[in-house]
Amino acid sequence: MQSLALSLTFAAALLLSVGLKYWLAGRQLRHVARHRAAVPAAFAGTVSLSAHQKAADYTQARLQFGLLSLAFGSAVVLGWTLLGGLDALNALVRDAVAPRWGTLAYQLALLAAFGLIGSLLEAPFDLYNTFRIEQRFGFNRSSLRLVMIDTLKGLAVGAAIGLPLAALVLWIMGSAGAWWWVWAWLAWVGFQLLMLVLYPTVIAPLFNKFEPLPDESLKQRVQALMARCGFAARGLFVMDGSRRSGHSNAYFTGLGAAKRVVFFDTLLQRLTPAEVEAVLAHELGHYKLRHVPKRMLTIFGLSLLALGALAWLAQQQWFYTGLGVGPNLGAPNDALALLLFAMVLPPFAFLLMPLASRVSRRHEFEADAYACAQADGRDLASALLKLHEDNAGTLTPDPVYVRFYYSHPPAAERLAALRTAAA
């Protein structure tokens, strides 16, 4: 009875989340289409009609393709769970690996096989997005060769980092007793903090080139801003983002002494030095206002709750049978529990997205206000407008869609707040 109840609950949650996503996407598509013919009054004279319509078309193309990807992904999840796909894969890997190499090797092989199959299933969608949608709107600058190299590098890095971490977690699950989830959480938190140090210095350079900021005048301007804000970074770098995409961005990465500021080369080509300073002041605002540690603590807290729930569910037979998997009798079920929990959680967690998006948008407003105190708010406004145009972000999103998905305020709301703050 419990197995059937879980099956029905999971199916209902999945269908509800998919239906809600389709409804939201439909609202966004209709809203953007209705406002495609004219530039909004707030942007008249600053955004051309052609740029506005390009953003509308890009938004619609991505949404329509996203709906196709969503339908396929949901079918895959059902295939893995209620239709028995994971059960069949588990039996195949267990019988082939466990008798010869042991139960830990079997569980790692199961995780690796699941991840590899998932990557292969997603590959056609990734390629279409890159070489049809991004190419159509002038953003793609990658070649098929570069994409394949990036994919192979990603698989190698994922195996080199993910398999040892998975082995550690599985070992903890099997040997640390009833409170294994606390120790696993501590290991995961430690891993996340370690990645904040290693990613900018070891992993990211495997995929992009990072060169010291060559513009001395801009460098001095940026360093003066950071000194005013009490921020220290190990270096200012320019990343060859144009090698793969025409999108622009700038970001902070790293932890402690490993913090660094990274500018996309496309961003430096597009913005004036004053605008670059204003964008950087916004990013500094996130650090100064402690948005980053607040988000990290929230994620760490939620992950602890999730692992606690997993620890209880992993002991229930109906958790496996209700999701289409027969639990192992002569081998551990830890890897199975991890995979099932990872597939079950998203449909339920989706309902929390409006809250997370709201907090993120509030942080963006706060960082904008901080930037206005450290730089010229008019420069930040003009920079954001350029970036919005360069990235083909729609100026007319549906308000309900915004409340669910937008981690940043819509351009109209954000620029109106900037004008108030600058005044």
ROGU-475253 format. One line per 10 residues: their letters; for each residue x, y, z of C-alpha. Coordinates in pm, 1 decimal, padded with zeros to 6 digits. Each point is the difference from the previous one (the first is absolute). Layout:
A) X:Y:Z  ...;
END
This chain:
MQSLALSLTF) 00000.0:00000.0:00000.0  00282.8:00242.0:00085.5  00173.0:-00083.4:-00327.2  -00313.3:00078.3:-00199.0  -00052.7:00322.6:00193.7  00355.7:00111.3:-00078.9  -00039.3:-00090.3:-00367.0  -00317.9:00204.4:-00028.2  00141.5:00290.7:00201.9  00315.8:00017.1:-00209.8;
AAALLLSVGL) -00191.3:-00025.6:-00327.4  -00239.8:00273.8:00113.8  00287.0:00227.2:00112.1  00184.1:-00050.4:-00327.5  -00310.5:00069.6:-00208.0  -00085.8:00303.0:00213.3  00347.9:00150.7:-00034.4  00008.1:-00065.5:-00374.8  -00349.1:00143.1:-00045.2  00091.3:00308.1:00202.6;
KYWLAGRQLR) 00316.7:00052.1:-00205.0  -00198.2:-00027.9:-00324.6  -00257.9:00247.7:00128.9  00270.7:00247.7:00101.0  00179.9:-00038.8:-00331.1  -00328.1:00053.9:-00187.2  -00059.2:00322.9:00190.5  00350.6:00119.3:-00080.2  -00030.8:-00087.7:-00369.0  -00330.8:00183.7:-00037.2;
HVARHRAAVP) 00113.9:00302.9:00199.4  00322.6:00041.6:-00197.1  -00183.3:-00047.2:-00331.6  -00262.6:00264.2:00088.8  00269.1:00261.1:00067.6  00232.7:-00087.0:-00288.4  -00125.4:00267.4:-00238.7  00116.1:00305.0:00199.7  00279.8:00092.9:00236.9  -00135.8:00066.2:00353.2;
AAFAGTVSLS) -00035.2:00368.6:00075.9  00262.5:-00017.8:00278.1  00260.6:-00101.9:-00258.2  -00104.8:00218.2:-00292.2  00305.8:00172.2:-00140.4  00246.1:-00234.4:00172.0  -00095.7:-00337.8:-00151.7  -00060.1:-00044.6:-00369.9  -00303.6:-00181.4:-00133.4  00222.4:-00259.2:-00168.2;
AHQKAADYTQ) 00180.7:-00076.6:00327.6  -00331.1:-00024.2:00185.4  -00142.9:-00240.3:-00257.4  00318.1:-00208.5:-00003.1  -00030.3:-00039.4:00378.0  -00365.5:-00100.0:-00034.7  00078.6:-00256.3:-00269.4  00294.1:-00139.0:00197.4  -00212.4:-00032.2:00312.9  -00273.6:-00181.1:-00189.0;
ARLQFGLLSL) 00241.1:-00234.8:-00175.8  00166.2:-00098.4:00325.8  -00333.3:-00048.5:00175.4  -00143.4:-00217.2:-00276.0  00311.0:-00214.2:-00007.5  -00004.0:-00013.1:00379.5  -00350.7:-00146.3:-00006.6  00118.2:-00277.5:-00230.2  00296.0:-00069.0:00228.9  -00231.0:00000.8:00302.0;
AFGSAVVLGW) -00233.9:-00256.0:-00152.9  00291.4:-00225.0:-00093.8  00167.9:00036.2:00338.0  -00321.7:-00081.2:00184.8  -00049.1:-00309.5:-00212.7  00355.3:-00106.8:00079.7  -00062.6:00039.7:00373.9  -00313.6:-00214.8:-00027.0  00198.5:-00251.5:-00202.7  00269.6:-00021.9:00263.7;
TLLGGLDALN) -00245.9:-00032.5:00288.6  -00354.3:-00129.4:-00041.5  00069.6:-00172.7:-00332.3  00294.7:-00197.3:00137.5  00300.9:00145.9:-00179.8  00214.2:00044.4:00310.4  -00100.4:-00343.6:00127.1  00122.6:-00159.5:-00324.0  00323.7:00200.5:-00002.8  00064.3:-00085.1:00363.5;
ALVRDAVAPR) -00042.5:-00373.2:-00059.5  00229.9:00011.9:-00301.8  00278.7:00193.0:00173.8  -00031.6:-00190.7:00328.4  00023.9:-00341.3:-00162.8  00291.4:00104.7:-00217.4  00209.9:00187.6:00256.5  -00081.4:-00103.3:00356.9  00107.5:-00368.9:-00012.3  00343.0:00086.9:-00137.7;
WGTLAYQLAL) 00082.6:00349.2:00131.7  -00207.1:00035.5:00314.6  -00299.4:00204.4:00108.7  00169.0:00342.2:00008.3  00119.9:-00040.4:-00359.3  -00351.2:-00108.5:-00099.6  -00156.8:00310.2:00155.0  00252.7:00233.5:-00164.0  -00056.3:-00174.9:-00331.7  -00376.2:00047.4:00038.5;
LAAFGLIGSL) 00040.2:00373.0:00064.8  00242.0:00033.5:-00292.4  -00223.6:-00193.9:-00238.3  -00304.0:00204.6:00100.1  00190.1:00325.7:-00052.2  00144.3:-00108.8:-00334.5  -00338.3:-00108.2:-00135.5  -00151.2:00327.4:00117.7  00272.5:00197.3:-00177.8  -00057.0:-00191.9:-00321.8;
LEAPFDLYNT) -00374.3:00062.7:00017.4  00053.9:00373.0:00054.0  00270.1:00039.5:-00266.1  -00235.5:00048.1:-00301.0  -00185.9:00276.4:00184.8  00323.7:00174.0:00096.4  00125.2:-00016.0:-00357.8  -00327.0:00133.1:-00140.4  -00001.1:00285.6:00247.7  00357.2:00095.0:-00087.8;
FRIEQRFGFN) 00000.9:-00047.0:-00376.3  -00356.8:00094.5:-00085.2  -00143.4:00242.3:00256.0  00318.8:00175.1:00116.6  00133.9:-00009.3:-00356.9  -00320.7:00146.1:-00143.2  00016.7:00303.8:00227.2  00371.9:00058.8:-00045.7  00119.1:-00113.4:00341.3  00175.9:-00327.6:-00074.8;
RSSLRLVMID) 00370.7:00016.5:-00078.1  00082.2:-00362.1:00081.3  00092.3:-00263.6:-00251.2  -00107.5:-00362.9:00019.8  00360.8:-00089.9:00073.1  00014.4:00241.2:00293.2  -00328.5:-00132.7:00138.2  00127.7:-00356.3:-00018.7  00326.7:00095.7:00171.1  -00192.3:00181.1:00274.8;
TLKGLAVGAA) -00222.7:-00305.1:00042.8  00292.4:-00238.5:00034.9  00173.0:00235.1:00242.8  -00319.5:00031.5:00200.1  -00039.0:-00377.7:00021.9  00362.0:-00040.1:00106.3  -00022.6:00272.2:00264.4  -00333.9:-00133.3:00119.6  00143.4:-00350.2:00039.2  00317.1:00123.5:00168.5;
IGLPLAALVL) -00195.2:00205.5:00254.1  -00339.6:-00166.0:00017.9  00101.7:-00364.0:00038.6  00226.7:00053.3:00304.4  -00268.4:00216.1:00162.3  -00265.3:-00261.9:-00076.2  00226.7:-00273.2:00139.5  00045.7:00198.7:00320.9  -00373.9:00061.0:00040.9  -00084.1:-00363.9:-00071.1;
WIMGSAGAWW) 00262.3:-00114.1:00248.5  -00145.8:00234.5:00263.5  -00352.7:-00125.5:-00072.6  00110.9:-00357.7:00047.6  00222.5:00036.4:00304.4  -00099.0:00305.9:00206.4  -00320.1:-00140.8:00150.2  -00335.1:00172.4:00042.9  00153.4:00346.9:00001.6  00184.4:-00047.9:-00328.9;
WVWAWLAWVG) -00190.5:00288.3:-00156.4  00163.7:00253.2:00233.1  00348.8:-00123.9:-00089.8  -00091.2:-00010.4:-00369.8  -00124.2:00357.4:00026.1  00326.5:00111.2:00160.0  00193.0:-00170.0:-00279.9  -00217.6:00168.5:-00262.0  00039.0:00343.8:00160.6  00375.9:-00048.6:00014.0;
FQLLMLVLYP) 00000.8:-00100.9:-00365.2  -00199.2:00308.7:-00100.7  00239.9:00229.4:00185.1  00298.4:-00177.0:-00155.7  -00149.4:00048.9:-00346.8  -00028.8:00373.5:00063.6  00378.4:00000.7:00032.4  00085.6:-00249.7:-00275.0  -00252.4:00098.9:-00267.3  00142.4:00342.0:-00096.4;
TVIAPLFNKF) 00363.3:-00112.5:00010.9  -00010.5:-00361.8:-00121.9  -00328.6:-00091.0:-00171.2  -00113.7:00314.4:-00184.2  00336.6:00043.0:-00181.7  -00054.7:-00343.2:-00157.1  -00287.5:00147.4:-00201.4  00086.2:00369.8:-00046.3  00302.0:00224.2:-00014.2  00037.9:00252.1:00279.9;
EPLPDESLKQ) 00240.2:00288.6:-00053.7  00077.2:00290.9:00234.5  -00201.9:00311.2:-00077.0  00222.3:00184.2:-00251.4  -00162.5:00346.1:00018.8  00204.3:00179.1:00268.5  -00235.8:00294.9:00034.5  -00299.3:-00229.5:00045.1  00202.6:-00214.8:00237.4  00081.3:00301.5:00218.0;
RVQALMARCG) -00363.7:00106.8:-00004.8  -00116.5:-00345.4:00106.3  00263.5:-00028.1:00273.0  -00100.3:00339.7:00137.8  -00363.2:-00114.5:00011.5  00093.1:-00320.0:00182.6  00211.1:00195.9:00247.7  -00297.4:00228.4:00073.6  -00216.9:-00305.4:00056.8  00256.0:-00180.4:00214.6;
FAARGLFVMD) 00024.6:-00293.8:-00240.6  00318.7:-00188.2:-00081.5  00038.1:-00229.9:-00300.1  00292.0:-00204.3:-00118.8  -00023.1:00133.6:-00351.2  -00201.3:00161.5:-00277.7  -00041.7:-00225.3:-00300.3  -00151.2:00006.6:-00346.8  -00161.7:-00322.8:-00121.4  -00028.7:-00090.1:-00367.4;
GSRRSGHSNA) -00377.0:-00036.2:00013.4  -00025.9:00107.6:-00363.8  00158.3:-00330.6:-00098.4  -00330.1:-00172.9:00070.6  -00276.1:00260.3:00025.3  -00095.1:00358.7:-00066.6  -00159.4:00036.9:00343.5  00167.8:00233.2:00249.5  00058.1:-00027.4:00372.9  00231.0:00071.9:00291.9;
YFTGLGAAKR) 00027.4:-00189.0:00326.5  00189.5:-00065.0:00321.4  00121.1:-00346.9:00077.4  00207.7:-00171.2:00262.9  00022.2:00008.9:00375.6  00231.6:00181.9:00237.4  00336.7:00077.8:-00155.3  -00106.0:-00177.9:-00320.0  -00268.4:00259.1:-00085.6  00035.1:00148.2:-00345.9;
VVFFDTLLQR) -00194.2:00235.0:-00226.9  -00074.7:-00130.0:-00349.1  -00122.3:00206.8:-00295.1  -00123.1:-00153.9:-00323.8  00191.8:00151.7:-00289.6  -00336.6:00070.5:-00163.8  -00098.9:00215.1:00296.9  00315.9:00212.6:-00018.9  -00056.1:00051.0:-00371.9  -00351.9:00129.1:00058.0;
LTPAEVEAVL) 00012.7:00212.0:00317.6  00179.9:00322.3:00082.1  00244.7:00003.9:00294.8  -00256.3:00183.9:00213.3  -00262.5:-00262.8:-00082.4  00241.6:-00282.5:00081.0  00069.1:00165.9:00335.6  -00372.7:00026.4:00071.4  -00063.4:-00366.5:-00086.9  00288.4:-00103.0:00223.3;
AHELGHYKLR) -00138.6:00219.3:00280.6  -00325.5:-00195.0:-00026.9  00185.8:-00330.8:00034.5  00195.3:00139.3:00293.7  -00333.6:00087.4:00156.5  -00088.9:-00368.3:00016.1  00316.2:-00069.1:00197.1  -00022.6:00309.5:00218.9  -00361.5:-00071.6:00089.1  00089.6:-00364.4:00066.4;
HVPKRMLTIF) -00241.3:-00137.2:-00256.7  00245.4:-00272.3:-00099.5  00046.1:-00152.8:00349.0  -00373.3:00034.2:00066.1  -00077.3:-00199.5:-00313.3  00265.3:-00256.7:00084.4  -00136.5:-00045.1:00351.5  -00351.3:-00039.5:-00139.3  00117.6:-00265.2:-00244.9  00196.9:-00178.6:00270.1;
GLSLLALGAL) -00299.1:00003.1:00234.7  -00239.4:-00134.5:-00263.7  00248.9:-00268.4:-00100.2  00022.8:-00115.7:00362.0  -00379.2:-00032.0:00014.7  -00000.4:-00185.7:-00331.5  00263.4:-00247.9:00116.5  -00194.2:-00056.4:00321.2  -00310.3:-00080.6:-00204.7  00204.0:-00230.0:-00224.9;
AWLAQQQWFY) 00139.6:-00184.1:00303.2  -00355.7:-00084.0:00110.1  -00132.1:-00084.1:-00346.4  00295.7:-00224.5:-00080.9  -00112.4:-00233.6:00280.7  -00353.1:-00037.9:-00139.4  -00060.0:-00279.0:-00249.2  -00298.8:00184.0:-00145.7  00230.1:00285.8:-00099.9  00161.5:-00231.2:-00255.8;
TGLGVGPNLG) -00298.5:-00205.9:-00111.1  -00222.6:00306.5:-00020.8  00242.9:00149.8:-00250.6  00030.1:-00310.5:-00215.1  00319.2:-00149.2:00144.5  00045.4:-00325.8:00185.5  00246.8:00054.4:00287.0  00313.4:-00213.1:00001.6  -00001.0:-00300.2:00232.4  00370.2:-00086.6:-00007.9;
APNDALALLL) 00149.2:00342.9:-00067.4  -00031.4:00352.0:00145.1  -00278.9:00226.5:-00124.1  00180.4:00327.6:00067.7  00067.3:00092.6:-00364.0  -00357.5:-00090.6:-00091.7  -00131.0:00221.2:00279.0  00214.5:00293.1:-00115.4  -00119.6:-00028.7:-00359.9  -00366.2:-00039.6:00090.7;
FAMVLPPFAF) 00008.2:00291.6:00241.7  00167.7:00220.0:-00263.5  -00283.8:-00074.8:-00242.5  -00283.8:00028.8:00251.7  00102.3:00328.5:00162.2  -00024.5:00250.5:-00293.3  -00378.5:-00022.3:-00060.0  -00064.8:00077.9:00366.8  00276.1:00260.8:00032.5  -00130.6:00192.3:-00303.3;
LLMPLASRVS) -00276.9:00146.7:00213.1  00266.4:00180.8:00204.5  00139.9:00177.4:-00305.1  -00209.5:00319.5:00036.1  00140.9:00050.8:00349.8  00359.3:-00053.8:-00112.2  -00049.2:00231.0:-00298.1  -00151.0:00270.3:00219.1  00295.6:-00005.2:00239.3  00242.7:00012.9:-00291.3;
RRHEFEADAY) -00176.6:00298.0:-00159.6  00008.2:00183.5:00333.6  00374.4:-00059.0:00019.5  00041.4:00142.5:-00349.9  -00183.4:00318.2:00098.0  00218.6:00030.6:00308.4  00318.4:-00050.1:-00201.2  -00116.6:00263.4:-00249.7  -00056.1:00247.2:00283.7  00348.1:-00072.8:00134.4;
ACAQADGRDL) 00147.2:00054.8:-00346.6  -00169.6:00338.9:-00021.9  00179.5:00099.9:00320.6  00339.9:-00109.3:-00134.0  -00033.0:00093.7:-00367.9  -00231.7:00193.3:-00227.6  -00344.0:-00157.7:-00016.3  -00047.9:00136.9:-00350.7  00301.1:-00199.6:-00116.6  -00142.2:-00313.9:00157.1;
ASALLKLHED) -00335.6:00062.8:-00168.5  00158.9:00048.4:-00342.7  00220.5:-00308.5:00051.4  -00296.1:-00217.0:00097.8  -00193.7:00119.9:-00300.8  00291.0:-00086.8:-00231.1  00038.4:-00343.0:00158.3  -00374.1:-00057.7:-00022.6  00013.6:00083.4:-00370.2  00316.2:-00200.6:-00066.7;
NAGTLTPDPV) -00144.8:-00307.2:00172.5  -00339.6:00047.1:-00172.3  -00194.5:00012.5:00324.1  -00363.8:00086.6:-00049.5  -00118.7:00335.9:00130.0  -00358.3:-00121.9:00036.1  -00011.4:-00315.4:00213.5  -00323.1:-00133.9:00143.9  -00032.2:00110.1:00367.0  -00099.5:-00345.9:00126.3;
YVRFYYSHPP) 00285.5:-00163.7:-00190.5  00234.8:00252.5:00156.6  -00114.6:-00088.6:00350.3  00081.4:-00365.7:-00058.1  00318.4:00006.9:-00204.5  00176.1:00335.5:00001.7  00298.1:00012.6:00234.3  00059.0:00358.7:-00120.0  -00266.5:00272.7:-00013.7  -00147.0:00076.3:-00343.0;
AAERLAALRT) 00182.2:00280.0:-00180.9  -00282.0:00253.3:00043.9  -00022.2:-00051.4:00378.9  00374.4:-00002.8:00043.1  00069.7:00312.3:-00201.6  -00282.8:00189.0:00173.5  00152.1:-00089.5:00338.6  00343.8:00106.9:-00124.6  -00130.6:00337.6:-00109.6  -00152.2:00050.1:00344.7;
AAA) 00321.0:-00107.2:00175.1  00216.7:00216.8:-00224.7  -00220.4:00301.8:00066.3;
END
